Amino acid sequence: MDFGIATAVTDEGIRPHFLGAALEEKGFDSLYVPEHSHIPVSRESPYPGGELPRGAMRNFDPFVALAAAATVTSNLRLGTAVALMIQRDVLYTAKEVASLDLLSEGRVIFGVGAGWNIEEMRNHGVDPKTRGALLTEQLQALKEIWTKDEAEFHGEHVDFDPVFAWPKPVRKPHPPIYVAGQGPAGLKRLAEHADGWLPHFVTPPEELRRVRSWLADQGREDVQISVFGAPADPELLRRLDGAGVDEVSLLLPTLPEAETLELLDQVAKTIAPLRAS
């Protein structure tokens, strides 16, 4: 099982290039960063994890942050967890992801989700009732853009005539797409359109095994399972490993550089016996 870090990179914490270099030097496999374009001041949508973290209001653009980390690393995988694709233009996003994949020599993991903040998505002109269908079409359109010299797509929510769009990603056929979501619609999207699954760390091991078996029944034994946002709890991590998880990203609070590096040393020591086993 691989170990990554999930954290909000903000103006108040360690800069992404220092963080990326430290993660690679300490042997971590990946870095996952979240996305919010903004947080509406007047908000009715409850944050799924309880109190809204300060980092959600101050996080960097994920692709700018990951590009900075890419410039000082060689092996660290660079992921979004999650990019709010439904709030994004599909053509610009295709170019951003492909550009980062090219600059990092194929290290991008494009993690996406339908989002929880209804007010935020409405500010982008997105109808919350159709966000799942929109996301599915966007993923299909991205693959067309990344894999074809002349790409076109005609759906109910995404529609464009043939276009030229470069650069193309280094990773073939395209950067792996990981999706969040554990309901029937999300799992259907996972089986039909994604390369990996991003379940939250509270997902019971038996559910992880059930989904793995269900995916196999769909002919998708190749799907990666990357558990998101876990604490560095050895007992929990052993259970996840026993459930067949491929990767777990450990939640790191947003802290200044010196405090971040000290905490990373502690986390690396905690997981060292698990990595050696």
Buried (B, 14 or more C-beta within 10 A) or exposed (E): BBBBBBBBBBEEBBBBBBBBBBBBBBEBBBBBBBBBBEBEEEEEBEEEEEEBBBBBEBBBEBBEBBBBBBEBBEEBBBBBBBBBBBBBEBBEBBBBBBBBBBBBEEBBBBBBBBBBBBBBBBEBEBEBEEBBBBBBBBBBBBBBBBEBEEBEBEBEBBEBEEBEBEBBBBBEEBBBBBBBBBEEBBBBBBBEBBBBBBBEBEBEBEEBBEBBEEBEEEEBEEBBBBBBBBEBEEEBBBBBBEBEBBBBBBBBEBBEEEEBBEBBEEBBEBBEEBEEE
